């Protein structure tokens, strides 16, 4: 009989190398805190009051990063959300924060906080809330896409003064635990648009199972052949805007600025395409 340790190593290897080849890495964690997490209540009272278009790229978003062959999209999406929230709350120019700190120091969970093998944005938030003094800048603790999940380096977070502390997180809209969940996806997307307009960029998970995102060049995509089921989520990104009249979401990826539309892509609005409303989160932060 195969020992649990050997089985874990085999499964880890099988999981890690495809993720490394395809540059994704989101692994959904069904942890207890998700069941009790609050959902943000927007102050925008009617659909008519939602701004028709929002683009936060020049105000609350840092430069597009490149995760390389590491399955670290989850860490990028979580850290991007902290960057944007800090800029939104303080009004200062957003500063790149340390993805590497999350990759290395969050790793007490071998399945949902496992460096380049993958993880979950919420697990990253909870590391930042419960087990860190705060998040370092990227210049103090720079990203290394070759970080080895099997032999992770020592956590160096204590060597630097952190810039921001995450104090809490919540869902932007109610999560979808399994299946498609939504009988009227446009209504839920309108609620998500209200949050983006009112609170700034939002971290999301999406279905990129077919790897068709790698073929994206430009324009508004109808989903690259993806599905909307919560069970298929495998890539973490960040919504940074939308256009209701043109019918798209503006989404930041972590494949570098030469990919897509300068590192961004546009996804059709109104059908929960690729499951973008299934796991949408925002954070509360405090500048240090």
N, C-alpha and C positions, 0 to 999 in steps of 0.2 A: 504493500500500500504506500502511495506517495505521501511523504510527510507534508504538513501544512507549509513549512518553510520552503521546501523545494517547489511545491505547487505555486506558492506566491512568486517565487523567482521566475518560474516559467511563464506565468500569467503576466508578470511585470514586463518581461522581455517581449512577449507578444504584443503587449499594449504599447510599450514605449517606442519601439522602432517604427510602427506605422504612424504614430503621432508625430515622431520626429520627421518622417518623410513628408508628411502632409501639413505640418505647421498648424495643428489645432490644439486640443488638449482639455476641453471642458468635460469633466466627469461629474454628473449630478449627484449631490449628496442629499439623501433623505434623512436629515438630522432633525431632532426634536424642535430646535429653535425655529425651524421654518414653519412648523404647524401653528406656532403661537406668535409669529412675527406680525407687527402692525402693518397696515396698508395706508399709504399716504392719502390724505384727504385734501383734494385740490380746492382752492378758494375760487376757482373759475366755476361759476354756477350754471352756465348753460353752454350748449354746443355753439351757439351764435357768438359767445364771448371769447372763444378760443381763437388766438391769432391765426391767420390763414397760412402764414409761413414763418419759420424760425430757423436760424442758422447761427449756432454758437461758436463756430470754428475760430473766429477772430477775437473772441472774448474770454471763453472759459476752457479752451482746449490747448494742450501742448502739441508739439510737433509729433507727427505720426512715427511710431517706433516699428522696429522689425524684430519679430520674435525668432527669426531664423528657423532652424530645424528642430528647435526645442518646442515641446508641447505646452507652451506657457501662456496661451491666449487667456486663460482664466486669471492669471496673475496680472497680465497687462490690463484686462478689462477692469479688474478690481482697483488697481492703482490709478488708472485713468479716471475712474469715478471719484477717487479721493482727490486727485489733482483738480478736477472740475469743481467739486464741491467746495474745496478750499478757496479757489478763485471766486466762486459765486458768493460765498459768505463774506470774504474779506475785501473783494473788489480789486485785489492785486493781480498782477500778471501771473498766469498759471506757471508753476515751476515743475519741471520733470522730477518725479519721485522714484524711489527705488523698487523696481520690479524684482531685482535680485534678492533683496531682503525678504520679500514674500516667498520666493522660490526656495531659499535656503533655510530660513528661520521658522517657516510655518510647518515644517515637515514632521509633525507628530502623528499624522494620519496617512497611512501608506496607500490609501485608495483615493482620497479626495483632497489631499494637500501634499502631493508627491512630486514636486519640482517639475522637471521636464516630462514626466510621465503623465501629468495632468492634475486637475483639481477643480474646485468649485469657488466661485467668487465669494459666496457667503462664508465658506470656511476661511478664506483669506481675510474677510472683514473680522471674523471672530478671533482670528489670530491677532489682528491689529488692536482689537478692543481689549482682549483678555490676557494676552501673553506678550505684549510689546509695550515699550515706553512711548512709542510713536513711530512714524515712518520717516526714514532718512531721505535725503535728496539723492537723485540719480548720480550726481557728481561725486558725492561722498561714498556711495555704495553702488557702483556701476553694474549694468546688466552684462551677463556672460551667457550667450546662447548655448555654450558647451558645458554648462553646469551638469555634472554627472549625478543623476538621481540615485544611483546605486552606491556611490561614494561621495555623498554631499560634503562640501567644505564646511568648516566651522562657521557658525553664525557670527557675523561681525557687527551686528546692529548696535551693541553696547559701546563700540569704538567711536561713535559719532553722536552729535546732538541732533535729535529728530526735529523735523519741521512742523509736523502735524500729528494730532492724535485723533483717531476715529473713536467716536463716543457711542455710536449706534448705527443701525441700519434698518431699512424697512422696504417692503415691496412698493413699487410705484403703482401697480395695479394688482389685483388678486392673482396669485400664482395658479398655474395649472399643474396638478400633480401627475396626471397620466392621461393619455389619449389627447383628443383635440380640445375638449372642454367647452368650446364657445359656440353657441347657436347663433350669435350675432357678433361676429368678430369686429365689425366696423365700430360698433359702440364702444367696445373695449379699447380699440386703437384710438378713438377720439379721447377717451379718458387718459390714455398714455400720452397723447399729444398735449393735453392740458398740463400734465406733470412736466413734460419737457419745456413747455413755454414758461411755466411758473418756477421750476426748480433747477433748470439747466439739463445738461446731458445725463443720460440714464444708461447704466450697465445692463446688457441683456445677454442671454444665451440663445443660440439659433441652431437649426438643423443644417449642417453642411456635410451630411453623411456621404453624399455622392461625390464630394470633392469638386463640384462644378464651380465653386467660387474661384478656384484657381484659373478658370477660363474667362472670368469677367474682365472686360476691357473698359467699357464706359456705358452710359445710358441708364435707363430705369429697367431693372430686371424684374421678371415675374417670379423669380425664385430659384432659378438654376436647377429646376427639377426637384427641389426640396419638399418636405412635408411640413405639417403644422403640429404634429404630435409632440407632447412633452417628453415622450420616451425616446425621441430621436435627437435631442439636443446634444451637440458635441463641439460647439465653438463659441467662445466668449468675445463679444465686441461691445461697442458703445454707440448708442443713438446720440447724435449731436444736433439734429434738426429734422425738419419735415417741410413739405409743401402740400397743403390740402388741395389746392386747385390743380397742380400738376400731378398729384396722386402718388407721392413717394415719401419714403423715409430716407434721411441722410445718415449714413452709418460709417463710423470709423473702424477700420480694420488694423491689424498689427502685422502686415506683410511688407511694410516699408513704403516710403513716399513715391516710389516708381511704379507701384502696383495700382491697378484700377484708375480712379480719378484722383490722382495725387494722394493715394493711400486710402481713399474713401470709396464707397459704392452707394448706389441708390436702389432701394427695394420698394416694390409696389405697395401702396397703402390700402388697407381695408379688408384683407383676407387672412390676417394672422399668418402671413407668408413666412415660411421657415420657422414658425412658432415664436415669433419675436416678442409676444406679450406673455409667454408662459413663465418666464423667470426674469422679470425686470426689476432691478433694485437700485436704490439710492442710499447714500450714507449721510450721517451727521458727523461733523468734524469740528475740531478746535485747534486754532493755530497755537503753536508753542513758541 
